Amino acid sequence: MDQFDYIIVGGGTAGCILANRLTASGRFRVLMLEAGGEARSMWIPIPAGFSKLLTNPKFNWRFETEPEDNTLRRKIAVPRGKGLGGSTLINGMIYARGQPEDYDSWEQAGARGWGARDVEPYFKKLESYQEGDERRGHDGPMNLSRVDERFPIADAFLQAAREDGHALNEDYNAGRQDGFGYYQVAQHRGRRWSVVDGYLKPARRRGNLCIVTNAHVLRLNLDGRRCAGVTYRVGEREVTVQAKVEVIMAAGAVQTPQILELSGIGRPALLQSLGIPVLHPLAGVGENYIDHFATRMNWRVRNTVTLNEMARGWRLALAVAEYFTRRTGILTLGTGLVHGFVRTRPELPTPDVQYFFVHASYANAAERILDRAPGMTIGVTQLRPESVGSIHARSADPHAGPVIRPNFLASEVDQQCMVRGMQIARRIVGQPALRKYIEHEMSPGSDVVSDADWLEFARANGQTIYHPIGTCRMGEDDDAVVDLRLRVRGLAGLRVVDASVMPRMVSGNTQAAVMMVAEKAAELILEDAGRG
């Protein structure tokens, strides 16, 4: 039975950061287990390649929610990255820290030491953003850049936002989020920049890091009140490894609670119903699931060429040639071109809705199939939803996907916010700057007028935008799963470091927050090792 100082379960965003930071001194021997494979595909470094990867079972677990009444019994896709690099291989690359108030709310909820002032140094530590001022990091492992491509209809959208009374904001990650502008993305010279590029490649040269891919973790092994190691399967072979210091769960907000439950850690009644022996009761495992719910509003446009036409035929051939010769053009684009952060009510202290503008429209948004005629889309999402769901193991079978119940739109606040956010988007599009481009609104369409109509549209068409958090919430109360140093409560030798520890949602795409959590966690782990 092999022994390591640390065993990291999950080779995604947090796992790659931990693998780098924990092996840097050479003092510790670290094993990282990843259920997927190596990050090998011609589409990974090409930013627009996300559309090819997002539905590929080799790189996406392709989870789905359970049918729920709030969303008209629809199953909703919950993509999760699979393979070294995790979701940074397949996401839209948008980088958004969130609002300082988000992290102050964590602290107010009991996560002392995780307030805005506490976490800002870790954002700066990971960033390499050359366009920012002293509030941003400039020499970290993650290369970031502002979207370079400019299109007349996108500039017209920005002008329309100004005509509607909104400000422009060149750096929504520098403290104040309100306003519109071009997104910041995890790219370097026109290529996707994943955590594999920023963290894992430098670490793989170290002899004290061992990586096992295609390793499906079956369970954590407990020895009384201590997590002693992990059992995983590679092919037909089961392997058990021991952790001399700690096992670190970094499998993400969907799979971390499932693995804990498969290991006998969780709600006793649930575990017993699945035939799993209760080894460590912990009621909060799998609870507090929060995700960003979004609608996509589409318009048929004119007097311009959009991605719908650029991404096919001779125009696509030209775009491919441009990308491979100059690393510019439409193949550098991800899921968002222009951002908008707005307040749906003037009395709100900070924005509560985020927009994703792109000059494209989808015939099938879930499968990323573009329309043939010219179109544009505004994605609308509520930043801090109040609706809370759960993620739990479906059975004792480690290969069965978990039961995901998001409970979207359960809160009246969430319903009102989504309705107002869509209404504001329509109002912006109606401004003079866009009139020469807009032919008609396709979705939801001009017949949607009342608040009830808007809400029904959201229920019938909304999707997650793939930001699950909270299922192993940190805190000091009885329902918290991990303490403020991310150690599983009541157990030695086990920690959780991924989006599942976040007590509340952050105002924007969650990739940046997960990176921050991993950077801070690495420091906490090394501090604890120094005391040992």
C-alpha positions, -999 to +999 in steps of 0.1 A: +000+000+000+016+032-012+018+063+011+017+100+003+017+130+025-013+145+007-038+129-016-058+153-037-091+139-051-099+157-083-076+172-109-097+202-118-093+239-110-086+236-073-068+203-076-042+217-100-035+247-079-031+226-048-008+202-066+015+231-076+016+248-042+019+217-020+048+203-041+068+236-045+090+232-014+099+196-023+090+186+013+058+167+006+050+138-016+016+144-033-008+122-052-035+137-074-063+114-086-084+125-116-113+104-129-109+118-164-079+117-187-051+141-199-061+174-214-055+164-250-077+177-277-070+202-306-101+221-293-088+228-258-064+257-266-088+273-292-111+295-272-141+289-295-135+252-292-155+252-260-186+245-281-170+213-293-161+202-258-191+212-238-212+183-250-183+158-253-185+130-226-148+127-226-144+162-212-178+167-195-196+146-169-229+157-185-249+157-153-286+168-153-310+181-127-340+162-116-373+174-131-388+201-108-421+220-110-404+254-108-389+248-142-418+229-157-404+194-151-375+200-175-341+183-170-315+209-171-279+203-181-252+207-154-219+205-173-188+196-152-153+194-165-137+160-168-100+155-171-069+173-159-079+210-157-115+203-150-140+229-160-112+253-171-109+231-202-145+236-213-158+268-198-163+302-214-131+315-198-148+346-183-129+359-153-150+377-126-139+381-090-173+391-079-181+420-055-161+428-024-195+427-006-198+390-015-169+380+006-179+403+034-212+385+034-193+352+038-177+366+069-211+379+082-224+343+077-197+330+100-167+325+077-143+347+096-111+353+078-128+351+044-139+388+040-130+410+011-098+423+026-087+387+035-092+372+001-080+401-021-043+391-018-051+357-032-068+370-062-038+392-069-015+363-063-031+342-090-036+370-116-014+381-145-035+410-158-013+436-175-041+461-182-051+466-145-038+490-119-024+483-084-057+466-074-049+438-098-022+411-099+004+413-127+027+383-123+006+354-112+002+320-129-031+328-146-028+349-177-058+371-182-067+396-209-096+417-221-115+405-251-097+421-281-121+416-309-144+445-317-176+444-338-199+473-348-230+457-332-212+452-299-200+488-298-236+498-306-248+477-276-224+495-253-237+529-267-273+517-261-264+509-225-251+544-221-283+558-236-303+538-211-283+555-183-256+530-175-219+537-172-190+520-190-166+501-167-133+489-181-123+468-150-152+453-132-127+433-111-112+464-095-138+470-068-168+486-084-188+462-106-216+484-121-215+491-158-208+477-192-177+468-212-157+440-227-152+408-207-119+397-191-110+361-200-084+335-191-064+336-223-029+343-234-021+355-269-054+342-283-052+308-266-072+294-237-052+296-205-063+268-182-050+258-147-031+231-165-011+258-183-008+281-153-002+256-124+001+220-135+026+221-162+053+237-140+045+213-112+047+181-133+085+185-135+088+178-098+096+144-086+074+147-056+041+149-076+024+118-088-007+120-110-030+092-118-056+098-145-087+077-152-088+070-115-124+068-103-125+073-065-147+047-048-145+058-012-125+075+014-111+052+041-118+061+077-098+048+107-120+059+136-122+097+135-094+100+110-094+098+072-065+074+065-066+072+027-085+066-005-096+036-026-099+041-063-104+021-095-083+022-126-097-001-152-106-033-134-081-028-107-088-014-072-060+005-055-058+017-019-034+045-009-027+060+024-024+097+034+002+104+061-011+140+066-044+146+047-068+137+020-080+168+002-114+166-016-113+188-047-139+171-068-162+201-071-196+210-057-213+181-075-190+152-068-174+161-035-206+156-015-214+124-034-180+109-026-183+119+011-217+102+012-204+071-005-178+070+022-203+071+050-200+108+058-233+127+057-269+127+068-276+094+086-312+090+073-301+095+037-271+071+040-292+044+056-318+047+029-290+040+004-276+011+023-244+030+032-231+025+067-230+057+087-194+063+097-195+100+105-228+119+107-227+153+091-261+168+083-249+196+059-232+174+033-249+179+000-272+207+012-269+245+004-266+239-033-268+272-051-263+279-088-267+307-113-299+304-134-300+323-167-323+330-196-311+338-231-329+366-251-324+365-289-329+391-316-328+387-354-305+414-366-297+432-400-271+454-415-242+434-400-225+401-402-228+380-370-211+348-357-240+328-372-226+336-406-190+339-397-189+304-383-197+286-415-186+282-451-159+304-466-160+329-438-151+301-413-122+291-436-109+326-434-114+327-397-094+295-392-066+309-414-066+341-394-065+323-361-036+300-369-015+327-385-022+356-361-041+342-331-069+367-337-105+367-349-136+349-340-119+317-328-106+337-298-141+343-285-158+324-257-193+326-242-193+363-236-182+393-256-196+423-237-205+424-200-231+443-181-237+445-144-269+463-134-292+470-104-328+460-111-339+484-083-322+518-076-322+512-038-299+481-041-264+487-029-247+467-057-257+451-091-279+420-088-280+410-126-253+401-150-255+403-188-236+383-214-238+399-249-227+381-280-235+387-316-247+352-322-279+333-316-284+296-310-309+273-327-301+250-297-284+267-268-278+235-248-260+219-277-244+252-289-258+250-324-259+284-341-287+299-362-281+303-399-296+338-401-280+368-384-287+371-346-276+384-313-281+371-277-282+386-242-278+361-214-295+373-182-286+359-148-293+368-112-261+373-094-270+362-059-300+338-060-318+330-027-332+296-039-313+267-024-313+231-034-293+199-028-270+174-044-269+138-030-257+104-039-283+085-059-273+051-047-243+032-032-230+027-067-200+051-071-206+052-109-242+064-106-246+102-111-258+122-081-294+135-076-292+172-084-322+193-072-314+230-077-348+244-067-345+273-092-369+302-090-383+290-057-378+324-041-400+353-050-370+376-049-353+354-076-384+355-097-387+393-095-350+398-102-350+377-133-381+394-147-367+429-141-333+419-155-349+407-188-371+438-190-341+461-186-323+441-214-352+446-237-352+483-228-315+487-236-320+470-270-348+495-277-324+525-275-315+545-306-280+531-310-293+497-319-323+506-341-305+501-374-295+466-364-326+451-348-351+434-370-373+418-343-371+400-310-372+363-314-371+351-278-391+356-257-409+377-284-430+409-283-461+390-271-443+386-237-453+417-218-467+410-183-445+400-154-463+366-154-454+362-191-418+369-183-417+345-154-433+318-175-406+323-202-379+319-175-394+287-162-398+272-197-364+283-211-339+291-183-307+270-179-279+269-153-248+286-164-227+260-146-217+276-113-226+251-086-214+260-051-221+255-014-227+217-009-200+214+017-204+248+032-178+263+055-188+278+089-189+274+126-225+263+131-238+227+134-248+225+097-214+236+084-195+207+067-160+223+070-145+247+095-128+280+086-096+262+076-117+239+054-112+208+076-141+185+077-158+189+110-152+161+135-126+143+113-089+145+112-069+142+080-097+154+057-102+187+040-124+201+012-111+227-012-134+235-041-166+255-049-186+234-024-171+252+006-185+286-005-213+296+020-230+321-004-229+327-042-205+353-056-216+379-081-202+366-113-186+335-129-172+313-102-139+303-117-120+331-101-135+325-067-125+288-068-090+297-077-089+322-048-102+295-024-075+271-036-047+296-032-058+305+003-064+268+012-028+259+001-015+285+025-036+272+053-026+236+046+011+245+046+007+266+078-009+236+095+019+213+083+045+237+098+028+234+131+027+196+130 
